[in-house]
Amino acid sequence: MTMTLTDTRTAADIPAPRRLAGGLLAAQFACMWGAFFILSSAINWPASLDEPPAVILPLILEQAGPVFSGYLLYFLHAVLLIPLAVLLRHTLCMSPVMGGVAVALGVLAGFAKTLGIIRWLVLMPGLALAWADPATGEAGRAATAALFNAFNAYAGGVGELMGVGLFAGLWTILLSVALLRLGGGARLLGLTGFAAAALLFTTLPAVVNLTPPVLLTLSGIAWQLWTLALAVWHVRSR
């Protein structure tokens, strides 16, 4: 008599760390894309990041609600990377040394991104109010513009270049190596992870304006789709 094996597992059959990791991966994906759709419709984000203060600050004030909610979702996306760094060490069965390095890189990626994003929740609304204040003269607007440009250069470099390009790229490589070692269906996910990491590394030359804007967008989309596939793998794989 032959027997067929079917996957009849329920949610309770999936180990709690894997359920949690899959849920957090899906949550950060949802937060990222929620932020994208809100901010792109409100302030033409991310293209508006290159706008001068005279253009973007009045727009931030005009769209204060969507800007705050969009960047709050973006901030939550970055924060979720920190517990994920700890969880994925266990769900991907990493060795102590490799797992420790992976946790450090994942936490650094999340922390650097939060530093880059938080300026839009705390500093930029205040600068937008100062810019629109009738009592602010030319000298005051020049000082506001200088502060805007300085924080964008610093926080953008920390968040986008260090957080996304470097730390997240290296973290993705370690996760991909761990997936390859697991074998089976995880191998394909590991191989595509190397491609996603390579795209993240292409954002690093942006510090000297050598990365085309379309490549910055493409690298983010590819990495997010990879994390969604990783979320599905955590729930569906045996």
Secondary structure, DSSP 4 states (H G I P E B T S, - for coil): ----------GGGS-HHHHHHHHHHHHHHHHHHHHHHHHHHHH-TTGGGGS-HHHHHHHHHHTHHHHHHHHHHHHHHHHHHHHHHHHHHHHTT--HHHHHHHHHHHHHHHHHHHHHHTHHHHHHHHHHHHHH-TT--HHHHHHHHHHHHHHHHHHHIIIIIIIIIIIIHHHHHHHHHHHHHH-TTHHHHHHHHHHHHHHHHTTGGGGGT-S-HHHHHHHHHHHHHHHHHHHHHHHH--
